[in-house]
Amino acid sequence: MHVGQIIRKFRKEKNMTLLELSQKSGVALATLSRVENGKMTGTLESHIKICEALDVSLPEFYKDLSAKRTVEVTNKEIKPSVFIHNKKMSSEMLAANAINKKMMPMLVKISDGGSTSIEETRSGVEKFVYVLDGKIAAFIGEETFNLTKGDTLYFTVSGPHYFKNIGAGEGRIIIVTSPPA
């Protein structure tokens, strides 16, 4: 149950209208409406005022609160979104609908001598890279980092960056971007 559902449940048990709860708690009617409809959660301070108005203890109020849990399994039968960027590079989304999530995991395959396009995302975007196979050069701003199988790289994106396969054979890397860019 989310906070709004809990408030509504206790309010209905007390035969109280939203307006009455607003007047008794001092929490704005519009705020209460948004909370009950799941548009916002409110603050701890507002929860305390609401509990006092409903004559409910805070532990009792929170006992049925559950965090929204998301679990998605993608198995090999589900065809991932694959993007062919050029003859030497492709990327595969590793989670469905990743653009609406807090992170975007991708498998990037780069043929020998190939590279990704130069990216420049907004400030505050973070990337984690894990090298599955090959020798990969990561060009981040003016710096170059040479990576091999098992190496990782974590950086905050604030300028241009790209990856190049500097080894023989295909290079494969997992890139996780947060938030999706």
C-alpha positions in Angstrom: 0.0 0.0 0.0 1.3 3.5 -0.7 0.9 6.5 1.7 -2.2 7.9 0.0 -4.0 4.5 0.3 -3.2 4.3 4.0 -4.5 7.9 4.6 -7.7 7.2 2.7 -8.2 3.9 4.6 -7.8 5.6 8.1 -9.8 8.6 6.9 -12.8 6.5 5.8 -12.6 4.5 9.0 -13.1 7.8 10.9 -15.9 8.9 8.5 -13.9 12.0 7.8 -13.9 14.0 4.5 -10.7 15.2 2.9 -11.7 18.8 3.9 -12.2 17.8 7.5 -8.8 16.1 7.6 -7.2 19.2 6.1 -8.8 21.5 8.7 -7.9 19.2 11.6 -4.4 18.4 10.5 -3.4 21.8 9.0 -2.2 20.1 5.9 -3.4 21.8 2.7 -6.4 20.2 1.0 -4.6 20.1 -2.4 -1.6 18.4 -0.8 -3.9 15.8 0.9 -5.6 15.2 -2.5 -2.3 14.7 -4.3 -1.0 12.3 -1.6 -4.2 10.3 -1.6 -4.1 10.0 -5.4 -0.4 8.9 -5.4 0.9 12.1 -7.1 3.2 12.9 -4.1 4.1 11.2 -0.8 4.2 14.2 1.6 6.8 14.8 4.3 7.3 13.1 7.6 6.0 16.3 9.2 2.8 16.2 7.3 2.4 12.4 8.1 2.8 13.2 11.8 0.1 15.9 11.6 -2.2 13.6 9.6 -1.7 10.8 12.2 -2.5 13.2 15.1 -5.7 14.3 13.3 -6.7 10.7 12.6 -5.7 9.6 16.1 -3.3 7.0 14.7 0.2 6.3 15.9 3.0 6.7 13.3 4.1 3.0 13.6 0.5 1.9 13.0 0.3 4.4 10.1 3.4 3.0 8.4 2.9 -0.7 9.2 1.2 -1.5 5.8 3.5 0.8 3.8 5.3 -1.0 1.1 7.9 0.2 -1.3 7.2 -0.2 -4.9 9.2 -3.2 -6.1 10.0 -3.8 -9.7 11.3 -7.1 -10.9 11.7 -7.8 -14.6 13.3 -10.9 -16.1 14.6 -10.9 -19.7 15.4 -14.3 -21.0 17.0 -15.4 -24.2 13.6 -16.0 -25.9 12.8 -12.3 -25.7 14.4 -10.5 -28.6 16.3 -7.4 -27.2 16.4 -4.1 -29.0 19.6 -4.2 -31.1 20.9 -1.1 -32.8 23.5 -1.3 -35.6 25.4 2.0 -35.5 27.8 1.3 -38.3 29.5 -1.8 -39.8 31.9 -2.1 -36.8 29.6 -1.4 -33.8 26.3 -2.4 -32.4 24.5 -2.0 -29.1 21.9 -4.2 -27.4 19.5 -3.0 -24.7 19.7 -5.4 -21.7 16.5 -4.2 -20.1 13.1 -3.6 -21.6 11.9 0.1 -21.7 15.2 1.2 -20.2 14.6 4.9 -21.0 11.9 5.0 -18.3 14.2 3.5 -15.7 16.9 4.9 -13.5 19.7 3.1 -15.3 20.2 1.9 -18.9 22.3 -1.3 -19.3 23.6 -2.1 -22.7 25.9 -4.7 -24.4 28.1 -2.9 -26.9 30.0 -5.0 -29.5 32.8 -3.3 -31.4 34.7 -5.1 -34.3 38.5 -4.7 -34.4 39.4 -1.1 -35.4 35.8 0.0 -34.8 34.6 2.6 -32.3 31.4 4.1 -30.8 30.2 7.5 -31.8 31.5 10.4 -29.8 28.8 11.1 -27.1 28.4 14.2 -25.1 25.5 13.9 -22.6 24.3 16.4 -20.0 26.2 16.9 -16.8 25.3 14.6 -13.9 25.1 11.4 -16.0 27.2 8.5 -14.7 28.5 5.5 -16.6 29.9 2.2 -15.6 31.8 0.1 -18.1 32.7 -3.6 -17.8 34.9 -5.2 -20.4 33.7 -8.7 -21.3 36.2 -9.4 -24.1 38.9 -7.6 -26.1 41.0 -4.5 -25.6 39.1 -1.3 -25.4 40.4 2.3 -25.3 38.1 4.7 -23.5 38.5 8.3 -24.5 37.0 10.6 -21.9 37.7 14.2 -22.5 41.5 14.5 -23.0 42.3 11.2 -21.2 42.6 7.7 -22.6 42.1 4.6 -20.5 43.2 1.2 -21.9 41.0 -1.6 -20.7 41.1 -5.4 -21.1 38.8 -8.3 -20.1 37.6 -8.0 -16.6 38.5 -4.3 -16.2 35.9 -1.7 -15.1 35.6 2.0 -15.5 33.2 4.4 -13.7 33.0 8.0 -14.6 30.7 11.1 -14.4 30.0 12.3 -17.9 30.7 16.0 -18.4 32.3 16.1 -21.8 32.8 14.1 -25.0 33.7 10.4 -24.7 33.8 7.3 -26.9 35.2 3.7 -26.9 37.4 2.1 -29.5 38.4 -1.5 -30.0 42.3 -1.5 -30.1 42.7 -5.3 -30.0 42.2 -8.2 -32.5 38.8 -9.7 -32.8 35.5 -8.4 -31.4 35.4 -6.3 -28.2 32.4 -6.6 -26.0 31.5 -4.2 -23.1 28.6 -3.7 -20.8 27.8 -0.1 -20.3 25.3 1.1 -17.6 24.2 4.7 -17.9 22.4 6.4 -15.0 20.0 8.2 -15.6 19.4 7.0 -19.1 20.7 9.6 -21.6 
